Amino acid sequence: MRIGLLTEGGYPYVSGDATLWCDRLVRGLEQHEFDVYALSSSRSQEDEGWVALPPQIGRVRTSPLWAAEDDGVVYGRRARRRFIECYGELAAVLCASGSQEAASNLEADRFASALYGLAELARDDGGGLGGALRSESAVRALERACRAPGAQRAAREARVSDLLSVAAHLERALRPLSLDWYQDDDLGAVDLCHATTGGPAALPGLLARHFFGVPLLLTEYGVRLRTHYLAATDAPPAVRSLLAAFHARLAAETYNRAAIVTPGNAHARRWQERCGADRAKLRTVHPGMDASPFAEVGESTDCADPDTLVWVGRIEPTKDLVSLLHAFAEIRKEEPKTRLRIIGTPAGPEGEAYLGHCRALAAQLFPDEAEGPHTVGDNPVSFAEIGGPELPTPADAYAAGGVTVLSSVVEGFPISLVEAMFCGRATVSTDVGAVVEVIGGTGLVVPPRNPRALAEACVALLRDPARRERLGAAARARALELFTVEQNTTAFHGIYLEIVARTPVRRVVVDETGEPRPFAVPAEAHVPGRWTGAHVAARSAPAWATEAQVRATEGAR
C-alpha cells in the first residue's frame, strides 16, 4: 500500500525528534511505498540535509514551519468576508466558556467547521490564507470574539499585545492549511496517512481525510497537548487560556477523526483518553529500539566494576542529578567503596549551567579522597561523555557499572532505561512517566525527589550480587520481547492492514457491461500485485457511471 508519512521537525532531516524511529519504520516495512510530507522546524535543520533515504520512499515534500511564505495571492471582497466568518468562528470557540457536554460537542463541531472552512478557502482560491492569517483583520476578529458576551474571563481581559501573540501563534500552527499538498496526485493518492505526532503535523492528515476520505493513523510518543501545557507557563493568562483552548480543540478533533491512535506507553494513553480520545481506538505500540549494539554486553556476565553506579542520559534539571548526588552521599556511608559515574551531554545552555552546578555540588559533598599520605586524592563521583576513548559507545557506558540509576522528576519513555535493560543491568528508577510500565517488575522503583529511598534501593542491590544478576537477566528478556525495532514494525504493519481493511473503498469496480461489481475490491487489493482484471472507475458512487474506467494493472495503487 501507499503510506503518506506526516512529520514535523524530524524525518527525513538529519536532526530532529523521531528521525531515527521513522527511518527504522520505513526500512522495516519495505513491502510498502512511502511518501514523506515533512514540516521543518528551523533553517539550520534544513541546512543539515536529509538522511539517506531507502528506495521505498517515492517522494518527499517539505514546507517550513519556521518562516512564513507569501504566495502572492490577495483575497477579494468575497474571499475576505468568507475568511472573517471562518476565523471569527474559530476565535469564538476558543473564547467560549461553556463546559457542559452538550455545549462542548457543539463547540467541537463549530471548531471543525471553521478549521475545514479555512482549508477550503485556501484550496478554492489557490492560496492567500497565510497573508490573511497575518492581517489586521485576523487580529480584529480575535478581539471581537474576546469582547463578545459569554467569553471566558481570561479572554475578556486580553490586551493588544496578548491578541497579537495569540494571532501569531495561530498563524504558525495553521500554516499547513494553505499548502498545495491536497491534490488528487498528492495526499489524495495515498491509501493511508500516518501522522508521527499531533499538532500541525496531523493537519495534512485531517485535510486528506476531509477532501479525499483517506484514513488517518496518529502516533504520539509524546502527547503534544501535554507538551504545550508544560511549555507555556510563562505566558500571560489570556495567551495561555486561548492557546490551551486551541491545542485542546485540535487534539480532540485529531483523536476524533483518526481511525486508530497509537500511544507509545500507558502514560501517554492516559493523557489521550483525558483529552478526548476514544478508548476503542487506542493501540499502545512501544517505541522500537535497535538491540544489536547492546548484545555483546547483555550476553556477557562480566562487569567492569560491580561497586559502581552508572547514570546515563542528557544532563538537564528534569533529570534531578542533585537528588542523586545527595542519595550517593547516603550510599557512601553504608558502602564506602561505591563510586558514581555520571555519563551524558548537557542539553543546551541550561544543561551546561546545571552540569556546572552538579560538579560543584559533587566537589562539596565528596572532597578528593586519598588512600594514603603519599597518593593523589580522587573524587568518587566522575563526569564523562560517550564517544571518548574510555567510553566509545553507549553499551560501554552501561558496562562500566553493576547498577544503572535513573533519578528523573519528569520522563516520557525512558530510553536510557531500555538500553540498560538490553545490557542486562539491574536498575533503580524513580516512578515517573512510563518507568513502571517499562520496568514491569524487573527493577526497583522509588518515589521521585526522595534521596533516602533512592539510596536504600541502591544499597540493597549493591549488597546482593545474585539479585542483581536475576533482575538484569529478567530486564533483558523483557526488553527484547517488547521494545525492539522488529516488534514496532510488526505492530504497525498489522495496524496498516487493519485500517485499510475496514476503510470504505474510494473506487467502484465495474464489469465489462459497466455494472458495479459488489465485493470486487478486497482489502488485499491495496497491496501491489497481480490480483484481478476488473475495470475500476475512479471516485465513488453514484459517479461511477459517468467517469472513465481504468483497468487495474500489476503496479496500480
C-alpha positions as CSV (number, residue, x, y, z in Angstrom):
1,M,0.0,0.0,0.0
2,R,1.0,3.6,-0.3
3,I,1.5,5.5,3.0
4,G,1.7,9.2,3.4
5,L,4.1,9.7,6.3
6,L,3.5,13.1,8.0
7,T,6.3,14.5,10.2
8,E,7.2,17.7,12.0
9,G,10.7,18.7,12.9
10,G,12.1,15.3,12.2
11,Y,12.4,12.8,9.3
12,P,13.8,13.0,6.7
13,Y,16.1,15.6,8.2
14,V,19.4,14.5,9.9
15,S,18.5,16.2,13.2
16,G,15.2,16.3,14.9
17,D,12.8,14.3,17.1
18,A,11.7,10.8,15.9
19,T,14.1,10.8,12.9
20,L,15.6,7.5,13.9
21,W,12.3,5.9,14.7
22,C,10.8,7.0,11.3
23,D,13.8,5.7,9.4
24,R,13.6,2.3,11.1
25,L,9.9,2.1,10.4
26,V,10.2,2.9,6.7
27,R,13.2,0.5,6.3
28,G,11.4,-2.2,8.2
29,L,8.3,-2.0,6.0
30,E,9.9,-2.3,2.7
31,Q,6.9,-4.0,1.2
32,H,5.0,-0.7,1.3
33,E,5.6,2.6,-0.5
34,F,6.0,5.8,1.5
35,D,5.5,9.4,0.5
36,V,7.0,11.8,3.1
37,Y,5.4,15.1,3.9
38,A,7.7,16.9,6.3
39,L,7.3,20.2,8.2
40,S,10.8,21.6,9.1
41,S,11.4,23.4,12.4
42,S,14.3,25.7,11.6
43,R,16.7,26.8,8.8
44,S,19.6,25.1,10.5
45,Q,17.7,21.8,10.3
46,E,17.1,22.3,6.6
47,D,20.8,23.2,6.1
48,E,21.9,20.0,7.7
49,G,20.2,18.0,5.0
50,W,18.4,14.6,4.9
51,V,19.3,11.2,6.0
52,A,20.0,8.5,3.3
53,L,16.5,7.5,2.0
54,P,15.6,3.9,1.3
55,P,14.2,3.0,-2.2
56,Q,10.6,2.5,-0.9
57,I,10.2,6.3,-0.5
58,G,8.6,7.6,-3.6
59,R,8.6,11.3,-2.9
60,V,9.4,13.9,-0.3
61,R,7.6,17.2,0.0
62,T,8.7,19.7,2.6
63,S,7.5,23.0,4.0
64,P,8.9,25.3,6.7
65,L,7.1,26.0,9.9
66,W,9.7,28.5,11.0
67,A,9.2,31.0,8.2
68,A,6.0,32.5,6.7
69,E,5.9,32.2,2.9
70,D,4.0,34.8,0.9
71,D,2.3,33.1,-2.1
72,G,1.3,36.5,-3.6
73,V,-2.4,35.8,-3.5
74,V,-4.6,38.6,-2.3
75,Y,-8.2,37.9,-1.3
76,G,-11.0,39.8,-2.9
77,R,-14.1,41.1,-1.1
78,R,-16.0,37.8,-1.1
79,A,-13.0,35.8,0.0
80,R,-12.2,38.2,2.8
81,R,-15.7,38.0,4.0
82,R,-15.5,34.2,4.0
83,F,-12.2,34.3,5.8
84,I,-13.6,36.6,8.5
85,E,-16.6,34.3,9.1
86,C,-14.4,31.2,9.4
87,Y,-11.7,32.8,11.5
88,G,-14.2,34.6,13.7
89,E,-16.0,31.3,14.3
90,L,-12.7,29.7,15.3
91,A,-11.9,32.5,17.6
92,A,-15.4,32.4,19.2
93,V,-14.9,28.7,20.0
94,L,-11.5,29.4,21.7
95,C,-13.1,32.2,23.8
96,A,-16.2,30.3,24.8
97,S,-16.6,29.5,28.5
98,G,-19.3,26.7,28.3
99,S,-18.2,23.4,29.9
100,Q,-21.3,21.2,29.7
101,E,-21.1,18.1,27.5
102,A,-23.7,19.2,25.0
103,A,-22.1,22.6,24.7
104,S,-18.7,21.0,24.3
105,N,-19.9,18.8,21.5
106,L,-21.5,21.8,19.7
107,E,-18.2,23.8,20.1
108,A,-16.3,20.8,18.7
109,D,-18.5,20.9,15.6
110,R,-18.0,24.6,15.3
111,F,-14.3,24.3,15.6
112,A,-14.1,21.6,12.9
113,S,-16.4,23.6,10.6
114,A,-14.2,26.7,11.0
115,L,-11.0,24.7,10.5
116,Y,-12.1,23.0,7.3
117,G,-13.7,26.2,6.1
118,L,-10.3,27.9,6.2
119,A,-8.7,25.0,4.4
120,E,-11.4,25.0,1.7
121,L,-10.9,28.8,1.3
122,A,-7.2,28.3,0.7
123,R,-7.8,25.4,-1.8
124,D,-10.5,27.2,-3.7
125,D,-8.6,30.5,-4.1
126,G,-5.2,28.9,-4.7
127,G,-3.6,30.2,-1.5
128,G,-3.8,33.5,0.3
129,L,-4.6,32.1,3.7
130,G,-1.2,32.8,5.1
131,G,-1.4,36.5,4.4
132,A,-5.0,36.6,5.7
133,L,-3.9,35.0,9.0
134,R,-1.2,37.6,9.4
135,S,-3.5,40.5,8.6
136,E,-5.1,43.1,10.8
137,S,-8.5,41.6,10.0
138,A,-7.5,38.4,11.9
139,V,-6.5,40.3,15.0
140,R,-9.7,42.3,14.9
141,A,-11.8,39.2,14.6
142,L,-10.0,37.7,17.5
143,E,-10.6,40.9,19.5
144,R,-14.3,40.8,18.8
145,A,-14.5,37.2,19.9
146,C,-12.7,38.1,23.2
147,R,-15.0,41.0,23.9
148,A,-18.2,39.2,23.0
149,P,-20.8,38.3,25.7
150,G,-20.2,34.9,27.1
151,A,-16.5,34.9,26.5
152,Q,-14.3,33.5,29.3
153,R,-12.9,35.9,31.8
154,A,-9.2,35.4,30.7
155,A,-10.2,36.2,27.1
156,R,-12.1,39.4,28.1
157,E,-9.0,40.6,29.9
158,A,-6.7,40.1,26.9
159,R,-4.6,43.1,26.0
160,V,-3.5,44.2,22.5
161,S,-0.1,42.5,23.0
162,D,-1.8,39.3,24.1
163,L,-4.0,39.3,21.0
164,L,-1.0,39.8,18.7
165,S,0.8,36.9,20.4
166,V,-2.2,34.6,20.0
167,A,-2.8,35.6,16.4
168,A,0.9,35.0,15.6
169,H,0.8,31.5,17.2
170,L,-2.4,30.6,15.4
171,E,-0.9,31.7,12.1
172,R,2.1,29.5,12.6
173,A,0.0,26.5,13.7
174,L,-2.4,26.8,10.8
175,R,0.2,27.1,8.0
176,P,-0.3,23.5,6.9
177,L,-3.9,24.5,5.8
178,S,-2.5,26.6,2.9
179,L,-0.1,24.0,1.5
180,D,-0.5,22.7,-2.0
181,W,-0.4,19.0,-0.9
182,Y,-4.1,18.4,-1.2
183,Q,-4.5,17.3,-4.8
184,D,-5.6,14.0,-6.3
185,D,-2.0,13.1,-7.2
186,D,-0.6,14.1,-3.8
187,L,-2.2,13.2,-0.5
188,G,-5.3,12.2,-2.4
189,A,-3.4,9.3,-4.0
190,V,-2.2,7.6,-0.8
191,D,-4.1,4.7,0.9
192,L,-3.3,5.9,4.4
193,C,-1.9,8.9,6.2
194,H,0.4,8.2,9.2
195,A,1.0,11.3,11.3
196,T,4.0,10.7,13.6
197,T,2.9,13.4,16.1
198,G,-0.1,15.5,16.9
199,G,-0.4,19.3,16.3
200,P,0.4,20.9,13.0
201,A,1.8,17.6,11.6
202,A,-1.6,16.0,11.9
203,L,-3.4,18.8,9.9
204,P,-2.4,17.4,6.5
205,G,-3.9,14.1,7.5
206,L,-7.1,15.7,8.7
207,L,-7.4,17.5,5.4
208,A,-6.6,14.4,3.3
209,R,-9.4,12.7,5.2
210,H,-11.7,15.7,4.7
211,F,-11.1,16.2,1.0
212,F,-10.5,12.6,-0.2
213,G,-11.6,10.2,2.6
214,V,-8.1,9.0,3.3
215,P,-7.9,7.3,6.7
216,L,-5.6,8.7,9.3
217,L,-3.3,6.9,11.8
218,L,-1.9,9.1,14.6
219,T,1.2,8.1,16.6
220,E,2.1,10.1,19.7
221,Y,5.1,9.0,21.7
222,G,4.9,12.4,23.5
223,V,1.4,14.0,23.7
224,R,1.6,17.4,22.1
225,L,-1.1,18.9,24.3
226,R,0.8,17.9,27.4
227,T,4.0,19.4,25.9
228,H,2.1,22.7,25.3
229,Y,0.9,22.8,28.9
230,L,4.4,22.3,30.2
231,A,6.0,24.8,27.9
232,A,3.6,27.8,28.1
233,T,3.9,28.5,31.8
234,D,5.4,32.0,31.5
235,A,2.9,33.5,29.1
236,P,0.2,35.9,30.2
237,P,-3.1,34.3,31.4
238,A,-5.1,35.4,28.3
239,V,-2.4,33.9,26.0
240,R,-2.2,30.7,28.0
241,S,-6.0,30.3,28.0
242,L,-6.6,30.9,24.3
243,L,-3.7,28.8,23.1
244,A,-4.6,25.9,25.5
245,A,-8.2,26.0,24.1
246,F,-6.9,25.9,20.5
247,H,-4.5,23.0,21.1
248,A,-7.1,21.1,23.2
249,R,-9.7,21.5,20.3
250,L,-7.2,20.5,17.7
251,A,-6.1,17.4,19.7
252,A,-9.8,16.4,20.2
253,E,-10.5,16.8,16.5
254,T,-7.5,14.7,15.6
255,Y,-8.4,12.0,18.0
256,N,-12.0,12.0,16.8
257,R,-11.1,11.8,13.1
258,A,-8.2,9.3,13.4
259,A,-9.0,5.7,12.6
260,I,-6.5,4.5,15.2
261,V,-4.4,6.3,17.7
262,T,-1.1,4.6,18.9
263,P,0.4,6.0,22.1
264,G,3.9,4.8,23.0
265,N,3.1,3.9,26.6
266,A,0.3,3.9,29.2
267,H,1.3,7.3,30.5
268,A,0.6,8.9,27.0
269,R,-2.5,6.8,26.7
270,R,-4.0,8.2,29.9
271,W,-3.3,11.7,28.6
272,Q,-5.0,10.9,25.3
273,E,-8.1,9.5,27.0
274,R,-8.2,12.6,29.2
275,C,-8.1,14.8,26.1
276,G,-11.0,13.1,24.4
277,A,-9.6,10.0,22.6
278,D,-12.0,7.1,22.3
279,R,-10.6,4.1,24.2
280,A,-11.7,1.8,21.5
281,K,-9.3,3.5,19.0
282,L,-6.2,3.3,21.2
283,R,-3.4,0.7,20.5
284,T,-0.3,1.0,22.6
285,V,2.8,0.5,20.4
286,H,6.1,0.8,22.3
287,P,8.9,2.6,20.5
288,G,11.3,0.2,18.7
289,M,15.0,0.4,19.5
290,D,17.9,-1.4,18.0
291,A,19.1,-4.0,20.5
292,S,22.1,-5.2,18.4
293,P,24.7,-2.6,19.7
294,F,24.0,-3.9,23.3
295,A,24.0,-7.6,22.5
296,E,27.6,-8.3,23.5
297,V,27.3,-6.6,26.9
298,G,23.9,-8.1,27.5
299,E,25.0,-11.6,26.9
300,S,28.2,-11.3,28.9
301,T,28.3,-11.8,32.7
302,D,31.4,-9.7,33.2
303,C,31.1,-6.3,34.9
304,A,33.8,-3.6,34.8
305,D,33.1,-2.6,38.4
306,P,30.2,-4.1,40.4
307,D,30.6,-1.4,43.1
308,T,29.9,1.4,40.6
309,L,26.6,3.1,40.0
310,V,26.0,4.4,36.4
311,W,23.7,7.2,35.3
312,V,23.4,7.8,31.5
313,G,21.3,10.5,29.7
314,R,21.0,14.1,28.8
315,I,22.1,16.4,31.6
316,E,19.3,18.9,32.4
317,P,17.4,19.9,35.5
318,T,14.5,17.4,35.0
319,K,17.0,14.6,35.5
320,D,17.4,15.7,39.1
321,L,21.1,14.8,39.5
322,V,21.1,16.9,42.6
323,S,18.9,14.3,44.4
324,L,21.1,11.6,43.0
325,L,24.2,13.2,44.5
326,H,22.6,13.6,47.9
327,A,21.5,9.9,47.7
328,F,25.0,8.9,46.8
329,A,26.2,10.6,50.0
330,E,23.9,8.3,52.0
331,I,25.1,5.3,49.9
332,R,28.8,6.1,50.7
333,K,28.0,5.9,54.4
334,E,26.8,2.3,54.0
335,E,29.1,1.2,51.2
336,P,32.3,3.3,51.3
337,K,33.8,1.6,48.2
338,T,30.9,2.6,45.9
339,R,31.6,5.0,43.0
340,L,29.2,7.0,40.8
341,R,29.7,7.7,37.1
342,I,27.5,10.4,35.5
343,I,27.7,9.9,31.8
344,G,26.0,12.3,29.5
345,T,26.0,15.5,27.4
346,P,24.4,18.8,28.6
347,A,21.2,19.8,26.8
348,G,21.8,23.4,25.7
349,P,22.9,26.4,27.8
350,E,20.5,25.4,30.6
351,G,22.2,21.9,30.7
352,E,25.6,23.4,30.8
353,A,24.7,25.6,33.8
354,Y,23.2,22.6,35.5
355,L,26.2,20.4,34.9
356,G,28.4,23.1,36.4
357,H,26.2,23.2,39.5
358,C,26.4,19.4,39.8
359,R,30.2,19.4,39.5
360,A,30.4,22.0,42.3
361,L,28.0,20.0,44.5
362,A,29.9,16.8,43.9
363,A,33.2,18.6,44.9
364,Q,31.5,19.9,48.0
365,L,29.9,16.6,49.1
366,F,32.9,14.4,48.3
367,P,36.2,16.1,48.8
368,D,39.0,14.3,46.9
369,E,39.9,11.2,48.9
370,A,43.4,9.6,49.1
371,E,44.2,6.1,50.3
372,G,47.5,7.3,52.0
373,P,49.6,10.4,52.7
374,H,51.6,9.9,49.5
375,T,48.8,9.3,47.0
376,V,46.8,11.7,44.9
377,G,43.2,12.2,46.0
378,D,40.3,11.0,43.9
379,N,36.6,12.0,43.9
380,P,34.2,9.1,43.9
381,V,31.9,11.0,41.5
382,S,33.1,11.3,37.9
383,F,31.6,13.0,34.9
384,A,32.1,11.8,31.3
385,E,30.6,11.8,27.9
386,I,30.0,8.9,25.4
387,G,32.3,8.9,22.4
388,G,35.7,9.2,24.0
389,P,38.4,6.6,24.1
390,E,37.2,5.3,27.5
391,L,33.5,5.1,26.6
392,P,33.3,4.9,22.8
393,T,29.7,3.6,22.7
394,P,26.6,3.6,25.0
395,A,27.0,-0.1,25.7
396,D,30.4,0.7,27.2
397,A,28.8,3.3,29.4
398,Y,26.3,0.7,30.9
399,A,29.0,-1.9,31.1
400,A,31.1,0.4,33.4
401,G,28.9,-0.4,36.5
402,G,26.8,-3.0,38.1
403,V,23.6,-0.9,38.7
404,T,22.1,1.7,36.5
405,V,20.2,4.6,38.1
406,L,17.5,6.9,36.8
407,S,16.7,9.8,39.0
408,S,14.3,12.0,36.8
409,V,11.4,14.0,38.1
410,V,9.9,14.3,34.5
411,E,10.2,11.5,32.0
412,G,8.3,10.3,29.0
413,F,9.5,7.0,27.6
414,P,12.8,6.3,29.3
415,I,15.2,5.3,26.5
416,S,18.3,5.1,28.7
417,L,16.4,2.6,30.9
418,V,15.6,0.4,28.0
419,E,19.2,0.5,26.9
420,A,20.3,-0.6,30.4
421,M,17.8,-3.4,30.2
422,F,19.2,-4.5,26.8
423,C,22.6,-4.6,28.6
424,G,21.2,-6.9,31.3
425,R,21.7,-4.4,34.1
426,A,19.8,-4.2,37.3
427,T,18.1,-0.7,37.6
428,V,16.9,1.7,40.3
429,S,14.5,4.3,38.9
430,T,12.1,7.0,40.1
431,D,8.4,6.5,39.5
432,V,7.8,9.0,36.7
433,G,6.3,8.8,33.2
434,A,6.4,5.3,31.7
435,V,9.1,3.9,34.0
436,V,6.9,1.4,35.8
437,E,5.4,0.2,32.5
438,V,8.9,-0.3,31.1
439,I,10.4,-2.0,34.1
440,G,7.5,-4.3,34.7
441,G,8.9,-5.8,37.9
442,T,12.5,-6.2,36.6
443,G,14.0,-3.4,38.7
444,L,13.5,-1.3,41.8
445,V,11.3,1.8,41.6
446,V,11.2,4.6,44.2
447,P,9.4,7.9,44.6
448,P,10.9,10.9,42.8
449,R,12.7,13.6,44.8
450,N,13.4,11.1,47.6
451,P,17.2,10.7,48.1
452,R,16.8,8.4,51.1
453,A,14.6,5.9,49.2
454,L,16.9,6.1,46.2
455,A,19.9,5.4,48.4
456,E,18.2,2.4,50.2
457,A,17.3,0.8,46.9
458,C,20.9,1.2,45.5
459,V,22.4,-0.2,48.7
460,A,20.1,-3.2,48.6
461,L,21.3,-4.1,45.1
462,L,25.0,-3.4,45.8
463,R,24.9,-5.9,48.7
464,D,23.1,-8.7,46.7
465,P,25.0,-9.7,43.6
466,A,22.7,-12.7,42.9
467,R,19.7,-10.4,43.0
468,R,21.4,-8.0,40.6
469,E,22.0,-10.9,38.2
470,R,18.4,-12.2,38.3
471,L,16.9,-8.7,37.8
472,G,19.3,-8.0,34.9
473,A,18.5,-11.2,33.1
474,A,14.8,-10.6,33.5
475,A,15.1,-7.0,32.3
476,R,17.0,-8.0,29.2
477,A,14.4,-10.7,28.4
478,R,11.6,-8.1,28.8
479,A,13.3,-5.5,26.7
480,L,13.9,-8.0,23.8
481,E,10.3,-9.0,23.9
482,L,8.6,-5.6,24.0
483,F,11.0,-2.8,22.9
484,T,12.8,-3.9,19.7
485,V,12.5,-2.5,16.2
486,E,11.1,-5.8,14.9
487,Q,8.2,-5.6,17.5
488,N,7.5,-2.0,16.5
489,T,7.4,-2.5,12.7
490,T,5.4,-5.7,13.0
491,A,2.8,-3.9,15.1
492,F,2.5,-1.0,12.6
493,H,2.3,-3.4,9.6
494,G,-0.7,-5.1,11.3
495,I,-2.3,-1.7,12.1
496,Y,-1.9,-0.5,8.5
497,L,-3.7,-3.6,7.2
498,E,-6.4,-3.3,9.8
499,I,-7.2,0.3,8.9
500,V,-7.2,-0.3,5.1
501,A,-9.3,-3.5,5.5
502,R,-12.1,-1.6,7.2
503,T,-11.9,1.6,5.2
504,P,-14.7,2.0,2.6
505,V,-13.4,1.6,-1.0
506,R,-13.0,5.0,-2.6
507,R,-13.2,3.5,-6.1
508,V,-16.1,1.5,-7.6
509,V,-15.3,-1.7,-9.6
510,V,-17.5,-2.4,-12.7
511,D,-17.7,-5.3,-15.0
512,E,-17.5,-5.4,-18.8
513,T,-21.0,-4.0,-19.2
514,G,-20.4,-1.1,-16.8
515,E,-22.4,-2.6,-13.9
516,P,-20.9,-2.3,-10.4
517,R,-19.4,-5.5,-9.0
518,P,-20.0,-5.7,-5.2
519,F,-17.2,-7.1,-3.1
520,A,-14.8,-6.9,-6.1
521,V,-12.1,-5.0,-4.2
522,P,-10.9,-6.9,-1.2
523,A,-8.5,-5.3,1.3
524,E,-5.5,-7.1,-0.2
525,A,-6.1,-5.3,-3.5
526,H,-4.4,-2.3,-2.0
527,V,-1.1,-4.3,-1.9
528,P,0.7,-4.0,-5.3
529,G,0.4,-7.3,-7.1
530,R,-1.5,-9.3,-9.9
531,W,-4.9,-9.6,-8.4
532,T,-7.7,-9.1,-10.8
533,G,-8.5,-7.9,-14.3
534,A,-11.5,-5.9,-13.2
535,H,-12.3,-2.4,-14.5
536,V,-12.0,0.3,-11.9
537,A,-13.9,3.6,-12.1
538,A,-12.4,6.5,-10.2
539,R,-14.1,8.2,-7.3
540,S,-17.3,6.8,-5.5
541,A,-20.9,6.1,-6.4
542,P,-23.1,7.3,-7.9
543,A,-20.5,8.9,-10.2
544,W,-19.2,5.6,-11.4
545,A,-21.4,5.5,-14.5
546,T,-20.2,8.8,-15.9
547,E,-16.4,8.6,-15.2
548,A,-13.7,7.0,-17.2
549,Q,-12.9,3.4,-16.5
550,V,-9.3,2.3,-15.7
551,R,-8.1,-1.3,-15.9
552,A,-6.2,-2.4,-12.8
553,T,-2.6,-3.4,-13.6
554,E,0.2,-5.0,-11.6
555,G,1.7,-1.7,-10.4
556,A,-1.6,0.0,-9.7
557,R,-2.0,1.6,-6.3
